[in-house]
């Protein structure tokens, strides 16, 4: 089981989270790619993919994701297992908290991949988010807030990694 982890990072926080996920799951199981350097073409080499994306300002995509956004809907993800983690600021931009997770999820949905890694909204205070599941009790992926809840990041990453590994196993 090889996992491709694809992320982009302007301020290094998404990169740090990606590296922590890789370290927790195992360097031997997770290949990590900064899409600014590699693009998205290597996604085809993986049946299991983790995406890392951050939301900027008023619900905007991180610049490297924005530059490649037109390629996202054309990715071949049918039959793949996908998990998404996102970074955002629930206090400063609470009406757009991790919106990019929802935007990425929606772009990939058309090909009906298997999504894993829904994350509970308990413990977060935000006004709105495009990353909310229909039940409004979960996000479509892991929510990280390095601005106001950095002390919870490591525990959230570890819990989510165990969760997605369990969910991946059940889909194999």
Secondary structure, DSSP 8 states (H G I E B T S, - for coil): --EEEEE--SSSHHHHHHHHHHHHH-TTTEEEEEHHHH-SGGGGG-SEEEEEEEEETTTEE-HHHHHHHHHHTTS--TT-EEEEEEE--TTTSTTSTTHHHHHHHHHHHTTT-EEE--EE-TT---S--TTB-TTSSEESSEEE-TTT-GGGHHHHHHHHHHHHHHHHHHH-
